Amino acid sequence: MKSYARFAARFALAGCLTAAAGAAHADEADFLRSFEGNFAGKGTVKVTTEAPTVNVSCRFNSDATSSSLSLDGTCRGLVVVTRAISADLKSSGTKYTGTYVGSRTGPAQLSGRRSGNAINLGIRWAREVNGDRTAQMTVEKNGEDGMRLTVIDVDPKTGERVMTSRIDLRRT
């Protein structure tokens, strides 16, 4: 009788865990799909932690599925400078991996996890940027129709965290 009770308890626990995982996947799918669409906005960018801040205007197309998010866009600053920017993310539950293109160093690797309305990602640059190959990126849902893209790096001289880009976008 004891072994049957243990078996039943394990079976019930497994069912609860499976149901929770299914609900988490559904939540993640809804979250990713909320980024679908065309976005435009403005922000600031610094090429290095010491460089002057440049105001930019950006346009992005965002494609989303239940387990991926793809952002493709361009940002224009100083009237004549335009840079293509993209990020491709895949999710496994609340964990994310992917690639970011937009730095002069080449494609960078992304990995991190979702917390609330934000996907917090570590960046591994293709080559050194600001004295090392790491930084932090956040892709954040901002209300129903907005998103914010932020990159934070560490100034190699001061050790201070510096926002090297912040772009606020609204669905168009």
N, C-alpha and C positions, 0 to 999 in steps of 0.2 A: 504494500500500500504506500509506503514512504517513497519508493522509487517512482510510482505513478504520480504522486503529488509533485515530486521534483521535476519530472518530465513535463507535467502540465504547467508548472511555474515557468520553466525554461521556454516552453512553447509560447506561453502568453507574453513573456518578456521579448522574445524574438519578434512576435507580431507587433508589439508596441514600438520596438526600434525600427522595424520596416515601415510602419505607418508614419513615424516621425521623419524618417529619411525621405519618404515620398512627399510629405508636406513641406520639408525644407527645399526639395528640388522644385516644387511648384512655386514656392515663394521666390526662389532665385530666378526662375524662368520669368515670372511676372516682373521682377525687378529689372532684369536685363531688357525685356521688351519695352519697358517704360522709357528707354533711351532711343528707341526707333524714331527716325525722321531726319529732317533737315534743320540745322541750327545755324545761327549767326550771332556774333557778338564781338566784344572788345576785351582787351586786356593789356598786360604788360609782359615784356620778355627782357631778360638779361642774358647775353651770350656767355658771360662768365660772372662769377660772384662780384668781381670788381668793375665790370663793364657798366656803362650808363644804362638806365632803363629806357626801353623803346616801347612806345604805345603801338599796339597792333589792332587790326580788325580782322576777324576770321570768319570763315564759313566752313561748316562740316556737314557731311552726310553720314548718318549713323545707321548701320544695319545690325539687327539683333535677332538672335534665335533663343531658344530655351537654354542654350549652354554656351553662347558666344556673343561677343560684342566687337564690332569693327567700326572704327572712326576714321574717316578719310576727309582731309580738308586742306585748306591753305590759309596762311596768315600773311597779311601785308603790313609792313611798317616802313616808315620813312618814305612813303609814296612809291619808291621804286624797288624795294626789297620784298620779294615774295618767297615763302618757303612752304613746301608741301609737308604736311604732318599727318601721320597715321598711327593708329594703335590697333592691334588685333589681339583680343583676349579670349581665352577659353576657360570655362568654369567647370570645376568638379566639386559640387556642393558650394561652399562659400570660399573655396580656394581658387585662385586665378593664376594663370600663366599666359605669357604672350610675348609680343614684340612691339617695340616703339620705334618709329622712324621719324626723325625731325632734327636730330643733332647732326652736326658736321662730322662727328666721329663714325657714323654709320649706324646700322640697326642695333638697338639695345634690347636686352632681355628684361622681361617684367615678371615678377612673381609676388604674390601677396594674398590677401583675403578681404572679404567684405565685412564691414562693420557698420550696421545701421544703413544709412543712405549713401555710404561711401565705399569705394573699392580702394584700399590702401596698398600700394605696390612699391616694392623695392626695384630700383633700376640698376642694371649692370651694363654700363656703357661699353661700347666696342673698344674704346681707347680711353686714356685718362682725360677727365674733365675736372677742372678745379682741384688738381692734385691727387685725385683717386678715380676709381671707376664706379662709384656708387652714388646714388641720390634716391629721393623718395618722390613718388607721383601719387596724386589722389584724383580719382574720377568720382565726382560727387553729384548726386541727384539734388537739384536745387528747386524745390517746388514741383508743380505738375509739369511745367514746360521748360525747365531750365537745367543746365548742368554746369559745373565748374571744374576746370582742369587746372591742377596746381602741381608745380615741381619745386621741391625744396632741396638745396644742396648745402654743403658745409664749406665756408670760406677757409682755405688752407692756412691763411695767415692768422686769423683771429679765432678759429674754431667755432664761430657763430653760424647758426642756421640762417640761410638766406633764401628767400623766395625768388627763384630765377624765372618763373613764369606763373601767371595767373590769368586765366581766360574764362570769362563769364559768358555763357551762351544761352540763347532762348530759341525755342522751336519757332520755325518760320512757316 
